[in-house]
Amino acid sequence: MKIIKNSFFLKKKISASSFRKIRENYEGYVMCIEEDFLKEEVEMMRSIFEFIEVDKKCILLDLTINSRKELNFELIKDIGIQTIPSIIKIDQEGIKEVANFSDFPVHFTNKQIISEIKKLLNRDDI
């Protein structure tokens, strides 16, 4: 069952070029990831994505340029994130980074990271 859920989740991933086409009209959350991290942490990322999608719109944005396996630094700069993975919120006020995974202590387990992200997403001031 996990494999099926993970496979369905991975199909929701969009490329940087696809994101650029919808960005102007999009309001919601964006999970900014790179392909290798997603492969390693698919369970954690799926759990966070599903939590967000219960109440809000969410996109899984792969910032890897597939032909070269490099990051799309131009888009990273445009959306204003410092590290990957990150979660941003886009609304009429602009783009705001909600969660930066590098802010969590190294010793945190995936379960602890998920818990902290859920707390951040439930705050009224984001």
C-alpha positions as CSV (number, residue, x, y, z in Angstrom):
1,M,0.0,0.0,0.0
2,K,2.9,2.4,0.8
3,I,4.3,1.9,-2.7
4,I,1.0,2.8,-4.3
5,K,0.6,5.9,-2.1
6,N,4.1,7.0,-2.8
7,S,3.7,6.4,-6.5
8,F,0.5,8.5,-6.6
9,F,2.2,11.2,-4.6
10,L,5.3,11.4,-6.9
11,K,3.0,11.9,-9.9
12,K,1.9,15.2,-8.4
13,K,5.4,16.6,-8.8
14,I,5.7,19.5,-11.3
15,S,8.8,20.9,-13.0
16,A,10.1,24.5,-12.7
17,S,8.9,25.3,-16.2
18,S,5.4,24.1,-15.5
19,F,5.4,26.1,-12.2
20,R,6.4,29.3,-14.1
21,K,3.3,28.9,-16.3
22,I,0.9,28.8,-13.3
23,R,2.7,30.9,-10.8
24,E,0.9,34.2,-11.5
25,N,-2.5,32.8,-10.8
26,Y,-1.6,30.3,-8.1
27,E,-2.4,30.8,-4.4
28,G,-1.5,28.1,-1.9
29,Y,1.5,26.2,-0.6
30,V,4.5,25.0,-2.6
31,M,6.8,22.3,-1.3
32,C,10.2,23.1,-3.0
33,I,12.3,20.0,-3.3
34,E,15.1,18.5,-5.3
35,E,14.7,15.1,-6.9
36,D,17.4,13.2,-4.8
37,F,16.1,14.4,-1.5
38,L,12.6,13.4,-2.5
39,K,13.7,9.9,-3.3
40,E,15.4,9.6,0.1
41,E,12.5,11.1,2.1
42,V,9.4,10.3,0.1
43,E,7.5,9.1,3.2
44,M,8.1,12.3,5.2
45,M,7.3,14.6,2.2
46,R,4.2,12.6,1.3
47,S,3.0,12.9,4.9
48,I,3.5,16.7,5.0
49,F,1.9,17.1,1.5
50,E,-1.2,15.2,2.5
51,F,-1.5,17.2,5.7
52,I,-1.4,20.5,3.7
53,E,-3.9,19.2,1.1
54,V,-6.6,18.4,3.7
55,D,-7.5,22.1,3.9
56,K,-5.3,24.0,1.4
57,K,-3.9,23.8,-2.1
58,C,-0.4,22.4,-2.5
59,I,2.1,21.9,-5.3
60,L,5.2,19.7,-5.1
61,L,7.8,21.7,-7.1
62,D,10.9,19.8,-8.3
63,L,13.7,22.4,-8.7
64,T,16.0,19.9,-10.4
65,I,16.8,20.6,-14.0
66,N,16.3,17.0,-15.2
67,S,18.7,17.1,-18.2
68,R,21.6,18.1,-16.0
69,K,20.6,17.0,-12.5
70,E,21.4,20.5,-11.3
71,L,19.2,22.9,-9.4
72,N,17.3,25.7,-11.1
73,F,19.0,28.6,-9.3
74,E,17.1,31.2,-11.3
75,L,13.8,30.0,-10.0
76,I,15.2,29.5,-6.5
77,K,16.3,33.2,-6.5
78,D,12.9,34.3,-7.9
79,I,10.9,32.6,-5.1
80,G,13.3,33.7,-2.5
81,I,14.2,30.5,-0.7
82,Q,17.6,30.0,1.0
83,T,17.7,26.2,1.1
84,I,15.9,23.2,-0.2
85,P,13.7,21.6,0.9
86,S,11.4,24.5,1.9
87,I,7.7,25.2,2.0
88,I,6.5,28.5,0.7
89,K,3.1,30.1,0.8
90,I,1.9,32.2,-2.2
91,D,-1.0,34.6,-1.8
92,Q,-2.1,38.1,-2.8
93,E,0.5,39.5,-0.4
94,G,3.3,37.7,-2.2
95,I,5.6,34.8,-1.4
96,K,6.6,33.8,2.2
97,E,8.8,31.0,3.3
98,V,6.8,29.0,5.9
99,A,9.3,26.2,6.7
100,N,12.9,25.8,5.9
101,F,14.0,22.2,6.6
102,S,17.6,23.3,7.5
103,D,16.2,25.2,10.5
104,F,15.4,21.9,12.3
105,P,18.1,20.4,14.5
106,V,20.1,17.6,12.8
107,H,19.1,15.1,15.5
108,F,15.4,15.5,14.7
109,T,13.7,12.4,13.4
110,N,11.3,12.6,10.4
111,K,8.4,12.3,12.9
112,Q,9.7,15.3,14.8
113,I,10.1,17.4,11.6
114,I,6.6,16.5,10.5
115,S,5.2,17.5,13.9
116,E,7.0,20.9,13.8
117,I,5.9,21.6,10.3
118,K,2.3,20.9,11.2
119,K,2.6,23.4,14.1
120,L,4.0,26.0,11.7
121,L,1.2,25.4,9.2
122,N,-1.5,25.7,11.8
123,R,-0.3,29.2,13.0
124,D,-2.5,32.1,12.1
125,D,0.3,34.4,11.2
126,I,1.5,32.6,8.1
